[in-house]
Amino acid sequence: MSHRVGLGFDVHPFGGDGPLVLGGVTLAGPGLAGHSDADVVAHAVAGALLGAAALDDLGTMFPATDDRYAGASSIELLGQVASHVADRGWSVVNVDVSIAAEQPRLAPHLAEMRAGLARALSSAAPPGAVVPVRVAPKRAEGLGAIGRAEGVAAWAVTLLES
């Protein structure tokens, strides 16, 4: 059996035209600017999966220059990434995500985010298994752009096995 670890990161500023979406969950508050729905959580997880599998990055798979992805659901794109990873013989063992945001309050939404991410990853889970997903909110305590509530950032790490 072979194992690989992947690390993903994404950040977007507030200022998008759409709703605020994090981990596939629509939250109250201003949206994030981006070509898709700018879900930094789904983007970070997708980046971690692609990195662990040594595949092209998210921007190469779903380029911002392609109008098909304008306003796209990032949680659906994550599902496509999971299928792509599974097609190459990898299963997702677990995912751990940290979200840095001063606003909105994330704690009430964490269970829904975990469940949605696990569903999106189901095609890359071992048969009959649910991918364990941890989502943890963090604050930047007023430091930097995130601390000034100018946007949201997320980091994700995943373990794959074949």
C-alpha positions as CSV (number, residue, x, y, z in Angstrom):
1,M,0.0,0.0,0.0
2,S,1.2,3.5,-0.9
3,H,0.4,6.7,0.9
4,R,0.7,10.4,-0.1
5,V,0.1,13.7,1.7
6,G,-1.2,16.8,0.0
7,L,-1.5,20.4,1.2
8,G,-3.9,22.9,-0.3
9,F,-4.3,26.6,0.3
10,D,-6.7,29.3,-1.1
11,V,-7.6,32.8,-0.2
12,H,-10.2,35.2,-1.7
13,P,-11.2,38.8,-0.8
14,F,-14.7,39.9,0.1
15,G,-16.4,41.7,-2.8
16,G,-18.0,39.0,-4.9
17,D,-21.5,39.4,-6.5
18,G,-22.8,36.1,-5.2
19,P,-23.4,34.7,-1.7
20,L,-20.7,33.7,0.7
21,V,-20.1,30.0,0.3
22,L,-17.6,28.0,2.5
23,G,-17.3,24.3,2.5
24,G,-20.4,24.1,0.2
25,V,-22.5,25.9,2.8
26,T,-24.1,29.3,2.0
27,L,-23.7,31.7,4.9
28,A,-24.9,35.2,5.7
29,G,-22.5,37.9,4.7
30,P,-20.8,39.4,1.7
31,G,-19.6,37.0,-1.0
32,L,-16.0,36.3,-1.9
33,A,-14.6,37.5,-5.2
34,G,-13.7,34.8,-7.7
35,H,-14.5,33.2,-11.0
36,S,-16.4,30.4,-9.5
37,D,-18.4,30.8,-6.2
38,A,-15.0,31.4,-4.6
39,D,-15.4,28.7,-1.9
40,V,-11.9,28.8,-0.4
41,V,-12.6,25.6,1.6
42,A,-13.5,23.5,-1.4
43,H,-10.6,25.0,-3.3
44,A,-8.1,24.2,-0.6
45,V,-9.3,20.6,-0.3
46,A,-9.2,20.2,-4.1
47,G,-5.7,21.5,-4.1
48,A,-4.6,19.1,-1.4
49,L,-6.1,16.1,-3.3
50,L,-4.5,17.2,-6.6
51,G,-1.1,17.7,-4.9
52,A,-1.2,14.4,-3.1
53,A,-2.0,12.6,-6.4
54,A,0.7,14.7,-8.3
55,L,-1.9,16.0,-10.7
56,D,-2.3,19.5,-12.3
57,D,-3.6,22.3,-10.1
58,L,-7.2,23.5,-9.8
59,G,-6.7,26.5,-12.1
60,T,-5.4,24.2,-14.8
61,M,-8.3,21.8,-14.5
62,F,-10.9,24.5,-14.3
63,P,-9.4,27.7,-15.8
64,A,-10.8,31.1,-14.9
65,T,-10.6,31.9,-18.6
66,D,-13.3,29.3,-19.3
67,D,-16.8,30.7,-19.0
68,R,-18.2,27.2,-18.2
69,Y,-16.8,27.7,-14.7
70,A,-18.1,31.3,-14.1
71,G,-20.1,31.1,-10.9
72,A,-19.6,27.3,-10.7
73,S,-20.3,25.4,-7.5
74,S,-16.9,24.7,-6.0
75,I,-18.2,21.8,-4.0
76,E,-19.3,20.2,-7.3
77,L,-15.9,20.9,-8.8
78,L,-14.4,19.2,-5.7
79,G,-16.5,16.2,-6.5
80,Q,-15.0,16.1,-10.0
81,V,-11.5,16.3,-8.5
82,A,-12.3,13.4,-6.1
83,S,-13.5,11.3,-9.1
84,H,-10.3,12.3,-11.0
85,V,-8.1,11.2,-8.1
86,A,-10.1,7.9,-7.7
87,D,-9.7,7.2,-11.4
88,R,-6.0,7.2,-10.8
89,G,-6.3,4.5,-8.1
90,W,-6.2,6.7,-5.0
91,S,-8.6,6.7,-2.0
92,V,-9.0,9.6,0.4
93,V,-8.1,8.5,4.0
94,N,-8.9,11.8,5.7
95,V,-9.1,15.6,5.2
96,D,-8.3,18.3,7.8
97,V,-9.2,22.0,7.0
98,S,-8.5,25.2,8.8
99,I,-10.4,28.3,7.9
100,A,-9.1,31.7,8.8
101,A,-11.9,34.3,9.0
102,E,-12.8,37.2,11.3
103,Q,-16.4,37.0,10.0
104,P,-18.9,35.4,9.9
105,R,-19.1,33.1,12.9
106,L,-18.4,29.6,11.5
107,A,-18.9,27.3,14.5
108,P,-22.7,26.8,13.9
109,H,-22.0,25.6,10.3
110,L,-19.1,23.2,10.8
111,A,-21.1,20.0,10.9
112,E,-22.9,20.9,7.7
113,M,-19.5,21.8,6.1
114,R,-18.0,18.4,7.2
115,A,-21.0,16.5,5.8
116,G,-21.0,18.3,2.5
117,L,-17.2,17.9,2.0
118,A,-17.5,14.2,2.9
119,R,-20.3,13.8,0.3
120,A,-18.2,15.6,-2.4
121,L,-15.3,13.2,-1.6
122,S,-17.4,10.0,-1.6
123,S,-16.3,8.9,-5.0
124,A,-12.7,8.7,-3.7
125,A,-13.6,6.9,-0.4
126,P,-13.0,3.2,0.1
127,P,-16.2,1.2,-0.7
128,G,-18.8,1.7,2.1
129,A,-16.7,4.3,3.9
130,V,-17.2,7.9,4.7
131,V,-14.2,10.1,4.5
132,P,-13.4,11.6,7.9
133,V,-13.3,15.4,7.5
134,R,-12.3,17.9,10.2
135,V,-13.1,21.6,9.7
136,A,-11.7,24.1,12.2
137,P,-12.3,27.8,12.3
138,K,-9.5,30.2,13.2
139,R,-9.2,33.9,13.7
140,A,-6.3,36.1,12.7
141,E,-6.8,38.2,15.8
142,G,-6.7,41.5,13.8
143,L,-3.4,40.7,12.0
144,G,-3.0,41.2,8.3
145,A,-5.7,41.2,5.6
146,I,-7.6,38.3,7.1
147,G,-7.5,39.9,10.5
148,R,-8.9,43.2,9.0
149,A,-11.8,41.1,7.7
150,E,-10.8,41.7,4.0
151,G,-11.3,38.1,3.0
152,V,-11.1,34.4,4.0
153,A,-8.3,31.9,3.7
154,A,-8.3,28.1,4.1
155,W,-5.6,25.4,4.4
156,A,-6.3,21.7,3.9
157,V,-4.2,18.6,4.2
158,T,-5.2,15.2,3.0
159,L,-3.8,11.6,3.1
160,L,-4.3,9.4,0.1
161,E,-3.7,5.7,-0.2
162,S,-3.6,3.3,-3.1
